[in-house]
Amino acid sequence: MSAPSSFDEFLDGIWKQNPIFVMVLGMCPTLAVTVSAINSISMGLATTFVLAASCLLVSLLRSNIPKQVRIASYIVIIATFVTVVDYAIQAISLDLYEALGAYIKLIVANCILLGRAEAHAAKNPPLPATLNAFGMGLGFTLGLLAIGSVREILGAGKLFGLSLFGPHFQPWVVMVLPPGGFFVLAAWLIVFAAFRHLSIKRNAQLGGVQS
């Protein structure tokens, strides 16, 4: 695969196939851990590492994994890297580990990972498989950060723990509750869909002018 094609696949995960705003995948951690920006980035980076590492290994072993046990093999590979991330976060910061809770371990059940392993990594060489996985992970991280930032700003008047509005700000308590996650996700989905619609419309107009 040529370098431009690989780069296009990397960008697809950020925009055209964004896991959160286009494919609407991984909603459990998306709604659960995005009460703050730091939690969002941490979960996104953890997922990105597991996604890229597991897809690289699946691609390397794709010719040696029997078709009859491929799904079980992918799950074992993903679970191995999830365990590494789980212990790493626990060693780095207990506060962060407690904030993310069981959702670190639940990365293994995130359909983004198994979907990438089955649909892409198992059919492509290591470099494009890793780039595609990394792009998907980065798109997932940016999606979590977009939601987490809004919820933290409106729900606590802070961003990355830094106060933005002073002591007189009245937090929107709903933003740190489960309904707040749905409200912010819905708003971002509308914004993302509007941008995609404008982009498609502009490309159609440019195509009409050129023809």
Z-matrix of the N, CA and C atoms (Angstrom, degrees):
N
C 1 1.449
C 2 1.519 1 109.54
N 3 1.338 2 117.13 1 135.42
C 4 1.451 3 121.30 2 -178.29
C 5 1.519 4 110.92 3 -71.58
N 6 1.340 5 114.94 4 160.48
C 7 1.465 6 120.31 5 -178.02
C 8 1.522 7 112.53 6 -61.70
N 9 1.361 8 119.25 7 -43.34
C 10 1.460 9 117.94 8 179.11
C 11 1.527 10 112.85 9 -61.02
N 12 1.325 11 117.33 10 -38.40
C 13 1.459 12 119.97 11 179.25
C 14 1.522 13 110.70 12 -64.51
N 15 1.326 14 116.16 13 -40.94
C 16 1.459 15 119.92 14 177.81
C 17 1.518 16 110.69 15 -63.31
N 18 1.332 17 116.21 16 -40.35
C 19 1.465 18 120.04 17 179.27
C 20 1.523 19 110.40 18 -66.43
N 21 1.325 20 116.72 19 -38.17
C 22 1.465 21 120.02 20 177.22
C 23 1.524 22 110.74 21 -62.38
N 24 1.328 23 116.39 22 -39.74
C 25 1.461 24 119.56 23 178.23
C 26 1.528 25 110.75 24 -65.45
N 27 1.322 26 116.73 25 -36.26
C 28 1.460 27 120.71 26 176.45
C 29 1.526 28 110.20 27 -62.39
N 30 1.323 29 117.41 28 -43.85
C 31 1.463 30 121.27 29 -178.77
C 32 1.524 31 112.24 30 -71.50
N 33 1.334 32 117.34 31 -27.37
C 34 1.467 33 120.12 32 -179.81
C 35 1.526 34 111.69 33 -56.75
N 36 1.315 35 116.85 34 -40.79
C 37 1.456 36 119.88 35 -178.84
C 38 1.511 37 113.84 36 -67.62
N 39 1.325 38 115.88 37 -22.14
C 40 1.465 39 120.02 38 179.83
C 41 1.520 40 111.25 39 -84.91
N 42 1.327 41 117.08 40 -36.53
C 43 1.466 42 119.53 41 -173.34
C 44 1.532 43 112.82 42 -122.18
N 45 1.332 44 117.31 43 -67.62
C 46 1.461 45 119.72 44 -171.58
C 47 1.518 46 113.34 45 -66.02
N 48 1.335 47 117.47 46 -35.01
C 49 1.464 48 121.13 47 -179.24
C 50 1.526 49 110.86 48 -123.09
N 51 1.315 50 116.72 49 37.57
C 52 1.462 51 119.55 50 -179.22
C 53 1.536 52 109.97 51 -54.22
N 54 1.338 53 117.40 52 125.99
C 55 1.474 54 119.68 53 -173.70
C 56 1.525 55 114.33 54 -59.24
N 57 1.326 56 117.47 55 -32.64
C 58 1.462 57 120.62 56 -176.03
C 59 1.520 58 111.59 57 -91.55
N 60 1.322 59 117.53 58 -51.98
C 61 1.456 60 121.21 59 -170.28
C 62 1.521 61 115.09 60 -88.52
N 63 1.325 62 117.74 61 -13.03
C 64 1.465 63 120.66 62 178.16
C 65 1.529 64 110.50 63 -116.43
N 66 1.338 65 116.52 64 -53.45
C 67 1.465 66 120.24 65 -176.91
C 68 1.531 67 112.30 66 -86.55
N 69 1.333 68 116.92 67 -15.89
C 70 1.470 69 123.60 68 178.61
C 71 1.532 70 110.15 69 52.26
N 72 1.332 71 115.45 70 55.37
C 73 1.459 72 121.93 71 178.90
C 74 1.528 73 109.92 72 -113.95
N 75 1.325 74 115.88 73 160.51
C 76 1.462 75 120.35 74 177.69
C 77 1.510 76 113.20 75 66.50
N 78 1.322 77 116.96 76 38.64
C 79 1.458 78 120.55 77 -175.16
C 80 1.529 79 113.31 78 -70.73
N 81 1.322 80 117.86 79 -24.60
C 82 1.468 81 119.90 80 -178.61
C 83 1.527 82 111.45 81 -61.92
N 84 1.346 83 119.98 82 -56.79
C 85 1.470 84 118.49 83 176.47
C 86 1.509 85 112.55 84 -69.18
N 87 1.327 86 117.33 85 -29.40
C 88 1.463 87 120.22 86 -179.44
C 89 1.527 88 111.31 87 -59.09
N 90 1.305 89 116.92 88 -42.21
C 91 1.459 90 120.93 89 -177.76
C 92 1.523 91 112.44 90 -88.66
N 93 1.324 92 117.45 91 -22.27
C 94 1.465 93 119.99 92 -172.05
C 95 1.520 94 113.79 93 -89.79
N 96 1.322 95 118.17 94 -40.33
C 97 1.473 96 119.78 95 -171.51
C 98 1.522 97 113.93 96 -102.94
N 99 1.327 98 117.75 97 -1.92
C 100 1.465 99 119.96 98 -174.42
C 101 1.525 100 113.44 99 -87.87
N 102 1.333 101 117.52 100 37.54
C 103 1.468 102 119.87 101 176.29
C 104 1.518 103 110.68 102 -82.01
N 105 1.337 104 117.44 103 -11.32
C 106 1.463 105 121.00 104 177.54
C 107 1.518 106 108.95 105 -149.42
N 108 1.327 107 115.76 106 158.15
C 109 1.460 108 120.74 107 -178.11
C 110 1.523 109 111.72 108 -67.66
N 111 1.327 110 116.67 109 -39.75
C 112 1.468 111 119.55 110 -177.27
C 113 1.524 112 111.12 111 -67.14
N 114 1.324 113 117.15 112 -38.82
C 115 1.461 114 120.19 113 175.58
C 116 1.527 115 110.95 114 -63.26
N 117 1.327 116 115.70 115 -39.27
C 118 1.465 117 120.63 116 -179.02
C 119 1.514 118 111.23 117 -64.28
N 120 1.341 119 116.58 118 -47.02
C 121 1.460 120 120.26 119 179.98
C 122 1.525 121 110.65 120 -64.00
N 123 1.328 122 116.38 121 -42.33
C 124 1.465 123 120.13 122 -178.28
C 125 1.526 124 111.18 123 -61.55
N 126 1.331 125 116.62 124 -46.89
C 127 1.458 126 119.67 125 178.85
C 128 1.525 127 111.00 126 -65.62
N 129 1.334 128 117.18 127 -38.85
C 130 1.455 129 120.66 128 179.26
C 131 1.512 130 112.83 129 -64.03
N 132 1.339 131 116.55 130 -44.48
C 133 1.462 132 120.15 131 179.90
C 134 1.527 133 111.26 132 -68.04
N 135 1.330 134 116.66 133 -38.53
C 136 1.469 135 119.75 134 177.06
C 137 1.531 136 110.50 135 -61.30
N 138 1.322 137 115.98 136 -44.91
C 139 1.462 138 120.29 137 179.17
C 140 1.523 139 111.29 138 -65.40
N 141 1.338 140 116.53 139 -39.35
C 142 1.466 141 120.97 140 179.28
C 143 1.519 142 111.23 141 -61.86
N 144 1.329 143 116.35 142 -44.04
C 145 1.464 144 119.47 143 178.96
C 146 1.521 145 111.20 144 -61.75
N 147 1.320 146 116.75 145 -47.94
C 148 1.464 147 120.20 146 -179.81
C 149 1.522 148 110.78 147 -62.63
N 150 1.330 149 116.40 148 -41.03
C 151 1.464 150 120.92 149 -178.44
C 152 1.526 151 111.01 150 -64.71
N 153 1.337 152 117.10 151 -49.03
C 154 1.463 153 120.16 152 -178.00
C 155 1.526 154 111.60 153 -67.09
N 156 1.330 155 117.18 154 -44.00
C 157 1.465 156 120.50 155 -177.93
C 158 1.524 157 111.74 156 -66.98
N 159 1.327 158 117.03 157 -42.62
C 160 1.465 159 119.78 158 -178.71
C 161 1.525 160 111.17 159 -69.10
N 162 1.340 161 117.52 160 -39.22
C 163 1.470 162 119.60 161 178.92
C 164 1.522 163 111.03 162 -67.53
N 165 1.331 164 117.30 163 -36.67
C 166 1.462 165 120.11 164 175.74
C 167 1.521 166 110.61 165 -61.00
N 168 1.329 167 117.17 166 -46.93
C 169 1.463 168 120.64 167 -178.67
C 170 1.524 169 111.52 168 -67.86
N 171 1.327 170 117.13 169 -39.75
C 172 1.467 171 120.12 170 177.57
C 173 1.523 172 110.22 171 -61.67
N 174 1.344 173 116.39 172 -41.61
C 175 1.462 174 119.73 173 179.57
C 176 1.528 175 111.27 174 -64.95
N 177 1.318 176 116.54 175 -40.63
C 178 1.462 177 120.28 176 179.64
C 179 1.530 178 112.04 177 -65.36
N 180 1.335 179 116.06 178 -33.74
C 181 1.471 180 120.82 179 -175.64
C 182 1.521 181 113.07 180 -100.79
N 183 1.333 182 117.32 181 6.57
C 184 1.463 183 119.85 182 -170.87
C 185 1.525 184 113.55 183 -59.23
N 186 1.335 185 117.07 184 -31.22
C 187 1.466 186 119.90 185 -179.25
C 188 1.524 187 112.49 186 -81.99
N 189 1.328 188 116.46 187 -13.75
C 190 1.466 189 120.64 188 -175.52
C 191 1.526 190 113.72 189 -105.28
N 192 1.333 191 116.63 190 -6.42
C 193 1.463 192 120.13 191 -179.18
C 194 1.531 193 108.95 192 -93.84
N 195 1.326 194 119.04 193 118.57
C 196 1.472 195 120.97 194 178.39
C 197 1.531 196 110.99 195 -60.67
N 198 1.311 197 116.77 196 142.45
C 199 1.459 198 121.21 197 -178.34
C 200 1.529 199 112.17 198 -60.21
N 201 1.334 200 116.47 199 -32.13
C 202 1.459 201 120.61 200 -176.17
C 203 1.529 202 112.26 201 -66.06
N 204 1.320 203 117.69 202 -26.15
C 205 1.477 204 120.51 203 -176.71
C 206 1.521 205 111.84 204 -121.67
N 207 1.322 206 117.51 205 20.63
C 208 1.460 207 119.22 206 -174.07
C 209 1.532 208 111.99 207 -64.84
N 210 1.351 209 118.24 208 -42.23
C 211 1.460 210 120.14 209 -178.32
C 212 1.522 211 110.58 210 -65.36
N 213 1.332 212 116.74 211 -43.89
C 214 1.465 213 120.16 212 177.78
C 215 1.522 214 110.86 213 -62.47
N 216 1.324 215 116.57 214 -38.51
C 217 1.461 216 120.31 215 179.15
C 218 1.531 217 110.86 216 -66.05
N 219 1.337 218 116.96 217 -41.52
C 220 1.466 219 120.26 218 178.79
C 221 1.533 220 110.47 219 -62.25
N 222 1.322 221 116.03 220 -41.30
C 223 1.467 222 119.83 221 -179.31
C 224 1.529 223 110.62 222 -64.35
N 225 1.325 224 117.06 223 -39.91
C 226 1.466 225 120.53 224 178.10
C 227 1.528 226 110.48 225 -63.63
N 228 1.328 227 116.52 226 -43.26
C 229 1.467 228 120.36 227 178.63
C 230 1.530 229 110.68 228 -62.24
N 231 1.326 230 116.65 229 -47.02
C 232 1.463 231 120.55 230 179.92
C 233 1.522 232 110.62 231 -62.48
N 234 1.328 233 116.52 232 -44.39
C 235 1.466 234 120.40 233 -179.07
C 236 1.530 235 111.84 234 -62.29
N 237 1.325 236 116.82 235 -33.57
C 238 1.465 237 120.25 236 178.43
C 239 1.522 238 111.02 237 -63.10
N 240 1.336 239 116.55 238 -46.67
C 241 1.468 240 119.80 239 -179.45
C 242 1.533 241 111.47 240 -71.82
N 243 1.327 242 117.43 241 -30.76
C 244 1.463 243 119.99 242 175.03
C 245 1.527 244 110.13 243 -63.83
N 246 1.314 245 117.09 244 -39.92
C 247 1.463 246 121.20 245 177.57
C 248 1.528 247 110.91 246 -62.33
N 249 1.333 248 115.97 247 -41.45
C 250 1.471 249 119.95 248 177.21
C 251 1.521 250 110.58 249 -60.01
N 252 1.335 251 116.43 250 -47.01
C 253 1.468 252 120.81 251 179.90
C 254 1.527 253 110.94 252 -64.02
N 255 1.317 254 116.86 253 -40.79
C 256 1.462 255 121.55 254 -179.24
C 257 1.534 256 111.00 255 -58.86
N 258 1.322 257 116.00 256 -48.10
C 259 1.464 258 119.99 257 179.63
C 260 1.531 259 111.35 258 -68.97
N 261 1.328 260 117.22 259 -35.91
C 262 1.468 261 120.63 260 -179.60
C 263 1.525 262 111.11 261 -64.65
N 264 1.334 263 117.43 262 -46.09
C 265 1.462 264 120.53 263 179.68
C 266 1.519 265 110.48 264 -65.43
N 267 1.318 266 116.34 265 -39.06
C 268 1.465 267 120.15 266 178.60
C 269 1.534 268 110.88 267 -62.76
N 270 1.330 269 116.95 268 -36.08
C 271 1.466 270 120.60 269 179.61
C 272 1.527 271 111.83 270 -75.73
N 273 1.329 272 117.15 271 -33.22
C 274 1.463 273 121.01 272 -176.50
C 275 1.521 274 111.66 273 -77.59
N 276 1.331 275 117.42 274 -47.18
C 277 1.469 276 120.45 275 -175.73
C 278 1.527 277 110.22 276 -153.29
N 279 1.311 278 116.11 277 113.61
C 280 1.464 279 120.47 278 177.62
C 281 1.525 280 111.25 279 -68.87
N 282 1.339 281 116.60 280 -34.30
C 283 1.470 282 119.95 281 178.80
C 284 1.523 283 110.77 282 -62.78
N 285 1.329 284 115.60 283 -45.72
C 286 1.464 285 119.83 284 178.43
C 287 1.517 286 110.33 285 -65.65
N 288 1.314 287 117.28 286 -40.08
C 289 1.467 288 121.82 287 179.28
C 290 1.523 289 110.66 288 -60.48
N 291 1.335 290 116.64 289 -41.95
C 292 1.460 291 120.63 290 179.23
C 293 1.529 292 111.21 291 -71.31
N 294 1.334 293 116.96 292 -33.38
C 295 1.462 294 120.18 293 179.70
C 296 1.527 295 111.16 294 -67.67
N 297 1.332 296 116.47 295 -40.21
C 298 1.465 297 120.20 296 -179.96
C 299 1.523 298 111.86 297 -79.05
N 300 1.333 299 116.27 298 -27.48
C 301 1.455 300 121.23 299 173.30
C 302 1.511 301 113.76 300 58.51
N 303 1.323 302 114.80 301 -138.88
C 304 1.468 303 121.22 302 -175.78
C 305 1.520 304 112.81 303 -71.25
N 306 1.337 305 117.07 304 -11.54
C 307 1.462 306 118.80 305 -175.57
C 308 1.520 307 112.56 306 -70.27
N 309 1.329 308 118.03 307 -18.62
C 310 1.465 309 119.48 308 172.87
C 311 1.524 310 109.36 309 -64.95
N 312 1.317 311 116.33 310 -48.98
C 313 1.469 312 120.45 311 -179.65
C 314 1.526 313 111.25 312 -65.65
N 315 1.327 314 115.93 313 -30.22
C 316 1.461 315 119.17 314 -178.38
C 317 1.524 316 113.22 315 -75.61
N 318 1.338 317 117.18 316 -2.05
C 319 1.460 318 119.30 317 173.75
C 320 1.524 319 110.14 318 -56.99
N 321 1.332 320 115.50 319 -32.43
C 322 1.465 321 119.47 320 -178.53
C 323 1.521 322 111.48 321 -62.62
N 324 1.330 323 117.32 322 -24.98
C 325 1.461 324 121.18 323 -179.40
C 326 1.523 325 112.60 324 -95.49
N 327 1.330 326 117.00 325 1.22
C 328 1.462 327 120.62 326 179.99
C 329 1.525 328 109.15 327 -68.52
N 330 1.324 329 116.44 328 122.37
C 331 1.466 330 120.26 329 -174.05
C 332 1.527 331 112.29 330 -68.00
N 333 1.338 332 118.33 331 -16.58
C 334 1.459 333 120.21 332 176.92
C 335 1.520 334 110.15 333 -61.65
N 336 1.339 335 116.67 334 -42.81
C 337 1.458 336 120.97 335 -175.00
C 338 1.524 337 112.00 336 -67.59
N 339 1.311 338 116.42 337 -51.54
C 340 1.460 339 119.58 338 -179.51
C 341 1.524 340 110.75 339 -65.30
N 342 1.332 341 116.51 340 -36.24
C 343 1.461 342 120.29 341 178.41
C 344 1.519 343 112.47 342 -62.97
N 345 1.347 344 117.01 343 -44.02
C 346 1.466 345 120.90 344 178.24
C 347 1.523 346 111.22 345 -66.31
N 348 1.322 347 115.82 346 -40.21
C 349 1.469 348 119.31 347 -179.69
C 350 1.523 349 111.00 348 -62.73
N 351 1.326 350 116.57 349 -44.48
C 352 1.461 351 121.40 350 -176.40
C 353 1.526 352 112.10 351 -77.45
N 354 1.331 353 117.26 352 -44.13
C 355 1.461 354 120.66 353 -172.05
C 356 1.527 355 113.34 354 -84.08
N 357 1.325 356 117.69 355 -25.33
C 358 1.460 357 118.34 356 -173.78
C 359 1.527 358 113.83 357 -126.73
N 360 1.341 359 117.08 358 -56.11
C 361 1.467 360 119.95 359 -174.02
C 362 1.521 361 112.41 360 -61.71
N 363 1.330 362 117.21 361 -36.10
C 364 1.462 363 120.74 362 -178.20
C 365 1.523 364 112.69 363 -73.09
N 366 1.336 365 117.35 364 -7.24
C 367 1.459 366 120.74 365 -176.10
C 368 1.522 367 113.37 366 -121.16
N 369 1.346 368 117.18 367 1.31
C 370 1.454 369 120.07 368 -174.86
C 371 1.524 370 111.65 369 -133.56
N 372 1.342 371 117.31 370 158.19
C 373 1.463 372 121.47 371 176.44
C 374 1.528 373 111.61 372 -63.86
N 375 1.327 374 117.30 373 167.34
C 376 1.477 375 120.72 374 -173.90
C 377 1.515 376 115.29 375 -58.44
N 378 1.346 377 118.91 376 -44.47
C 379 1.466 378 120.23 377 -174.97
C 380 1.529 379 112.57 378 -63.02
N 381 1.340 380 119.07 379 -55.66
C 382 1.476 381 117.92 380 178.22
C 383 1.514 382 113.09 381 -62.80
N 384 1.328 383 117.60 382 -33.87
C 385 1.468 384 120.25 383 178.82
C 386 1.521 385 110.60 384 -64.25
N 387 1.333 386 116.46 385 -42.40
C 388 1.470 387 120.36 386 -179.52
C 389 1.520 388 111.19 387 -69.92
N 390 1.339 389 117.06 388 -41.60
C 391 1.466 390 120.39 389 179.23
C 392 1.520 391 111.01 390 -62.85
N 393 1.326 392 116.04 391 -43.35
C 394 1.464 393 119.64 392 178.56
C 395 1.521 394 111.20 393 -62.34
N 396 1.342 395 116.11 394 -42.90
C 397 1.463 396 120.23 395 179.82
C 398 1.524 397 111.18 396 -66.01
N 399 1.327 398 116.19 397 -41.27
C 400 1.460 399 119.90 398 179.74
C 401 1.519 400 110.94 399 -65.05
N 402 1.341 401 116.97 400 -39.21
C 403 1.462 402 120.15 401 176.86
C 404 1.521 403 111.85 402 -63.80
N 405 1.333 404 116.33 403 -41.77
C 406 1.457 405 120.21 404 176.56
C 407 1.529 406 111.04 405 -62.63
N 408 1.336 407 116.16 406 -42.47
C 409 1.457 408 119.59 407 179.19
C 410 1.512 409 112.33 408 -65.06
N 411 1.347 410 116.54 409 -40.26
C 412 1.461 411 119.87 410 178.29
C 413 1.523 412 110.85 411 -66.31
N 414 1.340 413 116.37 412 -40.05
C 415 1.465 414 119.57 413 176.47
C 416 1.514 415 111.92 414 -62.53
N 417 1.336 416 115.92 415 -39.21
C 418 1.465 417 120.55 416 176.85
C 419 1.526 418 110.78 417 -64.85
N 420 1.345 419 116.87 418 -41.88
C 421 1.463 420 121.15 419 179.11
C 422 1.522 421 111.38 420 -63.48
N 423 1.323 422 117.00 421 -44.49
C 424 1.462 423 120.63 422 179.40
C 425 1.529 424 111.10 423 -64.18
N 426 1.331 425 116.01 424 -37.21
C 427 1.464 426 119.49 425 177.10
C 428 1.517 427 111.87 426 -64.48
N 429 1.336 428 116.59 427 -45.21
C 430 1.461 429 120.38 428 176.94
C 431 1.524 430 111.25 429 -61.49
N 432 1.344 431 116.23 430 -42.15
C 433 1.465 432 120.04 431 -179.34
C 434 1.527 433 111.48 432 -64.75
N 435 1.327 434 116.80 433 -39.65
C 436 1.469 435 120.44 434 179.12
C 437 1.528 436 110.47 435 -61.17
N 438 1.315 437 116.77 436 -43.12
C 439 1.464 438 120.82 437 -179.99
C 440 1.521 439 110.92 438 -72.67
N 441 1.338 440 116.90 439 -46.12
C 442 1.455 441 121.01 440 -177.82
C 443 1.510 442 113.38 441 -63.82
N 444 1.336 443 117.00 442 -36.20
C 445 1.464 444 120.24 443 -179.85
C 446 1.523 445 111.02 444 -65.16
N 447 1.322 446 116.55 445 -45.96
C 448 1.465 447 120.33 446 179.66
C 449 1.522 448 110.78 447 -62.89
N 450 1.315 449 116.49 448 -43.84
C 451 1.475 450 119.54 449 -178.84
C 452 1.526 451 111.67 450 -65.37
N 453 1.340 452 117.44 451 -38.55
C 454 1.455 453 119.64 452 -179.84
C 455 1.531 454 111.17 453 -71.87
N 456 1.341 455 116.91 454 -40.12
C 457 1.468 456 120.18 455 179.90
C 458 1.515 457 111.02 456 -63.63
N 459 1.333 458 117.04 457 -48.25
C 460 1.460 459 120.36 458 -177.66
C 461 1.527 460 112.48 459 -79.88
N 462 1.331 461 116.79 460 -31.69
C 463 1.458 462 119.72 461 -175.81
C 464 1.507 463 114.84 462 -86.53
N 465 1.355 464 117.05 463 -20.55
C 466 1.463 465 119.56 464 -178.61
C 467 1.523 466 113.04 465 -135.84
N 468 1.325 467 117.26 466 -7.94
C 469 1.458 468 120.06 467 -177.47
C 470 1.513 469 112.48 468 70.54
N 471 1.329 470 116.92 469 22.47
C 472 1.459 471 121.79 470 -177.42
C 473 1.520 472 110.22 471 -132.41
N 474 1.336 473 114.61 472 165.81
C 475 1.457 474 121.65 473 171.41
C 476 1.518 475 107.48 474 -143.36
N 477 1.325 476 116.54 475 122.22
C 478 1.464 477 122.95 476 -172.62
C 479 1.534 478 111.08 477 54.89
N 480 1.339 479 114.54 478 34.33
C 481 1.456 480 119.85 479 177.51
C 482 1.515 481 115.18 480 83.50
N 483 1.333 482 118.26 481 -3.56
C 484 1.467 483 122.00 482 -178.87
C 485 1.524 484 109.80 483 -95.56
N 486 1.325 485 116.72 484 130.09
C 487 1.458 486 121.45 485 -178.91
C 488 1.528 487 110.83 486 -67.63
N 489 1.335 488 116.75 487 135.87
C 490 1.459 489 121.58 488 -177.60
C 491 1.523 490 113.46 489 -108.51
N 492 1.320 491 117.79 490 -31.20
C 493 1.457 492 120.91 491 -169.58
C 494 1.530 493 114.32 492 -117.83
N 495 1.306 494 118.21 493 2.08
C 496 1.452 495 119.96 494 178.70
C 497 1.518 496 112.97 495 84.85
N 498 1.341 497 116.50 496 178.96
C 499 1.469 498 120.81 497 -173.03
C 500 1.523 499 114.89 498 -72.26
N 501 1.324 500 117.77 499 -13.83
C 502 1.473 501 120.05 500 -175.72
C 503 1.526 502 112.92 501 -91.23
N 504 1.307 503 116.52 502 -1.46
C 505 1.467 504 119.40 503 179.60
C 506 1.522 505 110.24 504 -69.83
N 507 1.328 506 115.83 505 134.87
C 508 1.456 507 122.05 506 176.78
C 509 1.534 508 109.30 507 -99.65
N 510 1.333 509 117.57 508 107.94
C 511 1.473 510 119.83 509 -177.20
C 512 1.526 511 112.55 510 -62.04
N 513 1.310 512 115.03 511 147.76
C 514 1.461 513 121.47 512 172.67
C 515 1.524 514 106.78 513 -85.96
N 516 1.300 515 116.66 514 95.14
C 517 1.461 516 121.18 515 -172.62
C 518 1.523 517 111.75 516 -58.05
N 519 1.319 518 116.64 517 -31.70
C 520 1.466 519 119.85 518 -177.28
C 521 1.531 520 111.14 519 -59.97
N 522 1.334 521 117.14 520 -25.88
C 523 1.459 522 120.13 521 -176.25
C 524 1.527 523 113.18 522 -70.00
N 525 1.308 524 118.31 523 -24.49
C 526 1.464 525 120.33 524 178.03
C 527 1.530 526 111.52 525 -94.93
N 528 1.323 527 116.11 526 2.83
C 529 1.463 528 122.06 527 177.02
C 530 1.530 529 108.94 528 -102.36
N 531 1.333 530 118.31 529 163.24
C 532 1.468 531 120.44 530 -178.73
C 533 1.534 532 114.81 531 -52.22
N 534 1.352 533 120.18 532 -41.36
C 535 1.471 534 118.17 533 178.93
C 536 1.522 535 113.14 534 -58.82
N 537 1.346 536 117.02 535 -32.64
C 538 1.458 537 120.02 536 179.13
C 539 1.514 538 112.21 537 -60.73
N 540 1.331 539 116.70 538 -37.14
C 541 1.460 540 120.00 539 177.45
C 542 1.514 541 111.81 540 -62.20
N 543 1.338 542 117.01 541 -41.96
C 544 1.466 543 120.57 542 178.29
C 545 1.519 544 111.68 543 -66.34
N 546 1.340 545 117.10 544 -41.03
C 547 1.459 546 120.23 545 -179.48
C 548 1.528 547 111.31 546 -62.66
N 549 1.329 548 116.38 547 -47.12
C 550 1.466 549 120.22 548 -177.93
C 551 1.525 550 110.76 549 -68.43
N 552 1.326 551 117.14 550 -40.54
C 553 1.464 552 120.10 551 177.30
C 554 1.518 553 110.63 552 -60.54
N 555 1.326 554 117.33 553 -44.66
C 556 1.465 555 120.66 554 179.40
C 557 1.523 556 111.25 555 -61.60
N 558 1.339 557 116.81 556 -41.54
C 559 1.464 558 120.26 557 179.90
C 560 1.526 559 111.15 558 -63.40
N 561 1.344 560 116.40 559 -43.58
C 562 1.469 561 119.52 560 179.19
C 563 1.520 562 111.43 561 -67.55
N 564 1.324 563 117.90 562 -35.62
C 565 1.467 564 120.44 563 177.24
C 566 1.529 565 110.89 564 -62.10
N 567 1.336 566 116.01 565 -39.59
C 568 1.464 567 120.48 566 178.29
C 569 1.525 568 110.14 567 -65.14
N 570 1.337 569 116.46 568 -46.12
C 571 1.465 570 120.75 569 179.81
C 572 1.521 571 110.94 570 -61.74
N 573 1.326 572 116.77 571 -45.73
C 574 1.460 573 121.32 572 -178.61
C 575 1.522 574 110.63 573 -64.27
N 576 1.318 575 116.83 574 -42.36
C 577 1.469 576 120.64 575 179.25
C 578 1.528 577 110.70 576 -64.49
N 579 1.342 578 117.23 577 -37.31
C 580 1.461 579 120.83 578 179.01
C 581 1.527 580 110.80 579 -64.98
N 582 1.330 581 116.46 580 -43.91
C 583 1.460 582 119.99 581 178.49
C 584 1.523 583 111.11 582 -63.03
N 585 1.323 584 116.83 583 -41.97
C 586 1.462 585 120.43 584 179.02
C 587 1.529 586 110.71 585 -63.85
N 588 1.340 587 116.34 586 -40.17
C 589 1.460 588 120.16 587 178.98
C 590 1.531 589 110.69 588 -64.27
N 591 1.328 590 116.80 589 -43.26
C 592 1.466 591 120.22 590 178.93
C 593 1.523 592 110.83 591 -65.31
N 594 1.335 593 116.78 592 -38.34
C 595 1.462 594 120.10 593 179.09
C 596 1.524 595 111.55 594 -65.19
N 597 1.336 596 116.77 595 -43.45
C 598 1.468 597 120.73 596 178.20
C 599 1.526 598 110.85 597 -64.13
N 600 1.322 599 115.48 598 -41.28
C 601 1.465 600 119.96 599 -179.93
C 602 1.518 601 111.12 600 -65.11
N 603 1.348 602 117.06 601 -42.18
C 604 1.466 603 121.15 602 -179.89
C 605 1.528 604 110.53 603 -65.92
N 606 1.337 605 117.00 604 -40.84
C 607 1.465 606 119.91 605 178.55
C 608 1.521 607 111.72 606 -65.31
N 609 1.343 608 115.49 607 -36.49
C 610 1.469 609 119.04 608 177.82
C 611 1.518 610 111.18 609 -66.23
N 612 1.339 611 116.24 610 -39.30
C 613 1.458 612 120.23 611 178.69
C 614 1.522 613 110.88 612 -66.42
N 615 1.343 614 116.54 613 -41.44
C 616 1.466 615 119.75 614 178.42
C 617 1.519 616 111.22 615 -64.82
N 618 1.345 617 115.96 616 -38.07
C 619 1.449 618 119.63 617 177.79
C 620 1.518 619 111.53 618 -65.33
N 621 1.333 620 117.53 619 -37.63
C 622 1.452 621 121.46 620 178.11
C 623 1.510 622 112.50 621 -67.07
N 624 1.343 623 116.65 622 -38.26
C 625 1.457 624 120.61 623 178.84
C 626 1.517 625 111.22 624 -67.66
N 627 1.362 626 116.60 625 -42.10
C 628 1.453 627 120.48 626 -178.52
C 629 1.514 628 112.28 627 -67.96
N 630 1.370 629 116.18 628 -33.12
C 631 1.464 630 118.87 629 179.17
C 632 1.514 631 110.99 630 -75.12
